Amino acid sequence: MEYDVVVVGAGPTGSMAAKYAAKAGARVLMIEEHAAIGQPVQCAGLISTRAFEGCEVPETLSRHAIRGANIHAPDGRILTVDGKRTMAYVIDRGELDQAMALEALKSGVASLVKTRFSGLRRQGSDVIIAALSQGEPIEIRTRVVIGADGLQSAVGRLAGLERVQTVLTCAQAEVYADVAHPDFVDLYLGQDVAPGFFAWVIPTRSGTVRIGLCSTQRSLDRLGPLIERLSPRYATSLLHFSAGGIPIGPPPCTAAAGTLIVGDAAGHVKPTSGGGIYPGTLCAKIAGTVAAEAAAQENASKDALMAYDTRWRSEIGRELETGLRIREGFNKLSDDDLNYIIRALDDEHTLDIISKYGDMDRPSIVLRKLLLSTKAPRLLKLIRPMIKLGIVKRGS
Ligand SMILES: Cc1cc2nc3c(=O)[nH]c(=O)nc-3n(C[C@H](O)[C@H](O)[C@H](O)COP(=O)(O)OP(=O)(O)OC[C@H]3O[C@@H](n4cnc5c(N)ncnc54)[C@H](O)[C@@H]3O)c2cc1C
């Protein structure tokens, strides 16, 4: 078997990279280890309206509109942020992955399921990929392999690329629930609930909620108590359970001779929310395009493929770095600090700014607007501790 580009993994970033490589004229094969693309689901399915558009799936894909969030401080105070318009959608990840793979196939991509990548070696300027397809060993010759194979990326490891900086653990359950405000998500902060990150309750269009948490410590053990605390009724209305990891912080380099990594494999995840679909698909478009260009020019050297690394960093590298700083600062906050911040944000003018400039994909925009606001004096008190924690730089 011989292809210009082989994409390992048919998650959202694999399908997008494969589609863009095919659209740029490459002969592309996408391989997926599972028998069904999109399964098993390990995702809350909350994406911004911009991310939804970026996935380039038909408008008819089922989705549920979200306009705001209730943020629960450790002391129980609730800060309601109302975007007053559709800010995000809750999608079904299984359906999204299937739809994105279908778009890739329509662009001419070939695919194999139940085909597990197991190794790669360089032969001249080509890469020879070893895989187990439906139990049979196969070899595929290609110019460029794109590792869209998730958090554990075997492609990245075997190409000698460094791993992502940190991994957070997550656990989630989907339960039947009668929700009063199905267009708001609930986010819970605090050491008891989700140390170092947050917990969520996300309503879906089918009358269920996804209850989950991501944290730096024992997320799996914390899910049961969280569900019980929210409502004992939830504990006996379980439909689905999943656990997984979220990579935070890209490695120093995402290209090697004949190889690129993208999506979770490359830490393309927003450090403030754990959302990977927006940054992953954005970078996947660049990965597919650069891989096809390299194959056409018969030059898949590391130098040629570094165009990908440079381009994605210039698109979202700064936003990911700001997100990392916010996250590291957030990690140092005690419950008292969180209570104080939620209280400081809870005023009409501040909430107006958040509602107007809040952007799930680019949190630095609203942070800058808040810090520059002179009409919200309570916020001024936050500036010094934020500089101390490294969340904002002096003079920014
Ligand atoms: C609990 C949880 C909730 C989340 N909620 C959200 C959310 O609400 N919004 C959001 O934007 N993000 C969310 N994320 C993150 C998001 O799910 C990921 O960032 C996203 O799935 C990354 O896409 P990907 O294509 O890079 O990787 P993946 O979706 O992990 O896809 C990788 C694919 O590669 C395949 N693969 C792996 N190894 C091999 C191999 N050796 N051979 C062949 N195939 C292989 C896998 O089977 C898989 O299909 C969540 C994550 C978790 C864990």
The ligand as an SDF file (V2000), in Angstrom:
LIG
                    3D

 53 58  0  0  0  0  0  0  0  0999 V2000
  -13.8700   13.7620   29.9860 C   0  0  0  0  0  0  0  0  0  0  0  0
  -13.4510   14.6730   28.8590 C   0  0  0  0  0  0  0  0  0  0  0  0
  -14.2890   15.7230   28.4980 C   0  0  0  0  0  0  0  0  0  0  0  0
  -13.9180   16.5760   27.4450 C   0  0  0  0  0  0  0  0  0  0  0  0
  -14.7730   17.5670   27.0930 N   0  0  0  0  0  0  0  0  0  0  0  0
  -14.4670   18.3930   26.0560 C   0  0  0  0  0  0  0  0  0  0  0  0
  -15.3740   19.3970   25.6430 C   0  0  0  0  0  0  0  0  0  0  0  0
  -16.4570   19.5610   26.2020 O   0  0  0  0  0  0  0  0  0  0  0  0
  -15.0110   20.2060   24.5880 N   0  0  0  0  0  0  0  0  0  0  0  0
  -13.8040   20.0570   23.9390 C   0  0  0  0  0  0  0  0  0  0  0  0
  -13.5010   20.8270   23.0000 O   0  0  0  0  0  0  0  0  0  0  0  0
  -12.9330   19.0850   24.3170 N   0  0  0  0  0  0  0  0  0  0  0  0
  -13.2260   18.2500   25.3440 C   0  0  0  0  0  0  0  0  0  0  0  0
  -12.3600   17.2640   25.7140 N   0  0  0  0  0  0  0  0  0  0  0  0
  -11.0920   17.1190   24.9670 C   0  0  0  0  0  0  0  0  0  0  0  0
  -11.3400   16.4810   23.6150 C   0  0  0  0  0  0  0  0  0  0  0  0
  -12.0900   15.2970   23.7820 O   0  0  0  0  0  0  0  0  0  0  0  0
  -10.0150   16.1610   22.9040 C   0  0  0  0  0  0  0  0  0  0  0  0
   -9.2000   17.3050   22.9450 O   0  0  0  0  0  0  0  0  0  0  0  0
  -10.2500   15.7350   21.4710 C   0  0  0  0  0  0  0  0  0  0  0  0
  -10.8880   14.4810   21.4380 O   0  0  0  0  0  0  0  0  0  0  0  0
   -8.9220   15.6200   20.7130 C   0  0  0  0  0  0  0  0  0  0  0  0
   -9.1350   15.0840   19.4480 O   0  0  0  0  0  0  0  0  0  0  0  0
   -8.0150   14.2040   18.7340 P   0  0  0  0  0  0  0  0  0  0  0  0
   -8.5670   13.8580   17.3990 O   0  0  0  0  0  0  0  0  0  0  0  0
   -6.7070   14.9220   18.8100 O   0  0  0  0  0  0  0  0  0  0  0  0
   -7.8390   12.9270   19.6540 O   0  0  0  0  0  0  0  0  0  0  0  0
   -8.8800   11.7830   19.9760 P   0  0  0  0  0  0  0  0  0  0  0  0
  -10.2630   12.2880   19.9270 O   0  0  0  0  0  0  0  0  0  0  0  0
   -8.3840   11.1490   21.2310 O   0  0  0  0  0  0  0  0  0  0  0  0
   -8.7230   10.7720   18.7760 O   0  0  0  0  0  0  0  0  0  0  0  0
   -7.5690    9.9680   18.6460 C   0  0  0  0  0  0  0  0  0  0  0  0
   -7.9710    8.7660   17.7950 C   0  0  0  0  0  0  0  0  0  0  0  0
   -6.8130    8.0100   17.5190 O   0  0  0  0  0  0  0  0  0  0  0  0
   -7.1180    6.6400   17.6430 C   0  0  0  0  0  0  0  0  0  0  0  0
   -5.8530    5.9380   17.9270 N   0  0  0  0  0  0  0  0  0  0  0  0
   -5.0810    6.0310   19.0310 C   0  0  0  0  0  0  0  0  0  0  0  0
   -4.0050    5.2230   18.9200 N   0  0  0  0  0  0  0  0  0  0  0  0
   -4.1010    4.6200   17.7230 C   0  0  0  0  0  0  0  0  0  0  0  0
   -3.3030    3.6510   17.0290 C   0  0  0  0  0  0  0  0  0  0  0  0
   -2.1620    3.1540   17.5720 N   0  0  0  0  0  0  0  0  0  0  0  0
   -3.6940    3.2460   15.7990 N   0  0  0  0  0  0  0  0  0  0  0  0
   -4.8440    3.7230   15.2270 C   0  0  0  0  0  0  0  0  0  0  0  0
   -5.6530    4.6110   15.8490 N   0  0  0  0  0  0  0  0  0  0  0  0
   -5.2840    5.0590   17.0740 C   0  0  0  0  0  0  0  0  0  0  0  0
   -8.1040    6.5970   18.7950 C   0  0  0  0  0  0  0  0  0  0  0  0
   -8.8700    5.4200   18.7790 O   0  0  0  0  0  0  0  0  0  0  0  0
   -8.9380    7.8470   18.5100 C   0  0  0  0  0  0  0  0  0  0  0  0
  -10.0360    7.5650   17.6690 O   0  0  0  0  0  0  0  0  0  0  0  0
  -12.6820   16.3830   26.7570 C   0  0  0  0  0  0  0  0  0  0  0  0
  -11.8340   15.3340   27.1440 C   0  0  0  0  0  0  0  0  0  0  0  0
  -12.2120   14.4830   28.1800 C   0  0  0  0  0  0  0  0  0  0  0  0
  -11.2830   13.3550   28.5490 C   0  0  0  0  0  0  0  0  0  0  0  0
  1  2  1  0
  2  3  1  0
  2 52  2  0
  3  4  2  0
  4  5  1  0
  4 50  1  0
  5  6  2  0
  6  7  1  0
  6 13  1  0
  7  8  2  0
  7  9  1  0
  9 10  1  0
 10 11  2  0
 10 12  1  0
 12 13  2  0
 13 14  1  0
 14 15  1  0
 14 50  1  0
 15 16  1  0
 16 17  1  0
 16 18  1  0
 18 19  1  0
 18 20  1  0
 20 21  1  0
 20 22  1  0
 22 23  1  0
 23 24  1  0
 24 25  2  0
 24 26  1  0
 24 27  1  0
 27 28  1  0
 28 29  2  0
 28 30  1  0
 28 31  1  0
 31 32  1  0
 32 33  1  0
 33 34  1  0
 33 48  1  0
 34 35  1  0
 35 36  1  0
 35 46  1  0
 36 37  1  0
 36 45  1  0
 37 38  2  0
 38 39  1  0
 39 40  1  0
 39 45  2  0
 40 41  1  0
 40 42  2  0
 42 43  1  0
 43 44  2  0
 44 45  1  0
 46 47  1  0
 46 48  1  0
 48 49  1  0
 50 51  2  0
 51 52  1  0
 52 53  1  0
M  END
$$$$
